[in-house]
Amino acid sequence: MGEFSLYHWLFFVILVSPIVLGVLLLGLQKPVHIFHAESGLVKTGYIGYS
């Protein structure tokens, strides 16, 4: 008991791989300022992997 078998590691890799690949390919989220010209509202938005 208490050991991780090959199946546990395989499950972990399959579970975490989309997050790792998304960060590697698309990068982390970066904040950008969104400005609405008509109303003058300014909001912070994010681009990148979410």
C-alpha positions as protocol buffer text, in pm:
chain_id: "A"
residue {
  index: 1
  type: MET
  ca { x: 0 y: 0 z: 0 }
}
residue {
  index: 2
  type: GLY
  ca { x: 105 y: 358 z: -48 }
}
residue {
  index: 3
  type: GLU
  ca { x: 286 y: 292 z: -375 }
}
residue {
  index: 4
  type: PHE
  ca { x: 198 y: 446 z: -707 }
}
residue {
  index: 5
  type: SER
  ca { x: 166 y: 186 z: -977 }
}
residue {
  index: 6
  type: LEU
  ca { x: 227 y: 245 z: -1345 }
}
residue {
  index: 7
  type: TYR
  ca { x: -147 y: 294 z: -1394 }
}
residue {
  index: 8
  type: HIS
  ca { x: -156 y: 575 z: -1139 }
}
residue {
  index: 9
  type: TRP
  ca { x: 130 y: 757 z: -1314 }
}
residue {
  index: 10
  type: LEU
  ca { x: -31 y: 702 z: -1654 }
}
residue {
  index: 11
  type: PHE
  ca { x: -360 y: 843 z: -1527 }
}
residue {
  index: 12
  type: PHE
  ca { x: -179 y: 1142 z: -1376 }
}
residue {
  index: 13
  type: VAL
  ca { x: 8 y: 1214 z: -1702 }
}
residue {
  index: 14
  type: ILE
  ca { x: -314 y: 1193 z: -1906 }
}
residue {
  index: 15
  type: LEU
  ca { x: -491 y: 1421 z: -1658 }
}
residue {
  index: 16
  type: VAL
  ca { x: -219 y: 1690 z: -1647 }
}
residue {
  index: 17
  type: SER
  ca { x: -97 y: 1680 z: -2009 }
}
residue {
  index: 18
  type: PRO
  ca { x: -356 y: 1925 z: -2154 }
}
residue {
  index: 19
  type: ILE
  ca { x: -255 y: 2190 z: -1901 }
}
residue {
  index: 20
  type: VAL
  ca { x: 116 y: 2142 z: -1963 }
}
residue {
  index: 21
  type: LEU
  ca { x: 78 y: 2140 z: -2341 }
}
residue {
  index: 22
  type: GLY
  ca { x: -147 y: 2448 z: -2335 }
}
residue {
  index: 23
  type: VAL
  ca { x: 103 y: 2648 z: -2131 }
}
residue {
  index: 24
  type: LEU
  ca { x: 396 y: 2535 z: -2347 }
}
residue {
  index: 25
  type: LEU
  ca { x: 225 y: 2608 z: -2679 }
}
residue {
  index: 26
  type: LEU
  ca { x: 16 y: 2916 z: -2594 }
}
residue {
  index: 27
  type: GLY
  ca { x: 198 y: 3061 z: -2295 }
}
residue {
  index: 28
  type: LEU
  ca { x: 56 y: 3189 z: -1971 }
}
residue {
  index: 29
  type: GLN
  ca { x: -225 y: 3442 z: -1954 }
}
residue {
  index: 30
  type: LYS
  ca { x: -126 y: 3803 z: -2009 }
}
residue {
  index: 31
  type: PRO
  ca { x: -338 y: 4100 z: -1897 }
}
residue {
  index: 32
  type: VAL
  ca { x: -450 y: 4350 z: -2161 }
}
residue {
  index: 33
  type: HIS
  ca { x: -655 y: 4669 z: -2124 }
}
residue {
  index: 34
  type: ILE
  ca { x: -977 y: 4672 z: -2322 }
}
residue {
  index: 35
  type: PHE
  ca { x: -1108 y: 5019 z: -2404 }
}
residue {
  index: 36
  type: HIS
  ca { x: -1458 y: 5083 z: -2537 }
}
residue {
  index: 37
  type: ALA
  ca { x: -1442 y: 5391 z: -2758 }
}
residue {
  index: 38
  type: GLU
  ca { x: -1808 y: 5500 z: -2733 }
}
residue {
  index: 39
  type: SER
  ca { x: -1855 y: 5475 z: -2357 }
}
residue {
  index: 40
  type: GLY
  ca { x: -1497 y: 5518 z: -2239 }
}
residue {
  index: 41
  type: LEU
  ca { x: -1508 y: 5209 z: -2020 }
}
residue {
  index: 42
  type: VAL
  ca { x: -1174 y: 5044 z: -1951 }
}
residue {
  index: 43
  type: LYS
  ca { x: -1155 y: 4682 z: -1842 }
}
residue {
  index: 44
  type: THR
  ca { x: -872 y: 4435 z: -1791 }
}
residue {
  index: 45
  type: GLY
  ca { x: -898 y: 4124 z: -2005 }
}
residue {
  index: 46
  type: TYR
  ca { x: -669 y: 3827 z: -2042 }
}
residue {
  index: 47
  type: ILE
  ca { x: -525 y: 3654 z: -2346 }
}
residue {
  index: 48
  type: GLY
  ca { x: -346 y: 3322 z: -2357 }
}
residue {
  index: 49
  type: TYR
  ca { x: -420 y: 2977 z: -2225 }
}
residue {
  index: 50
  type: SER
  ca { x: -702 y: 2950 z: -1974 }
}
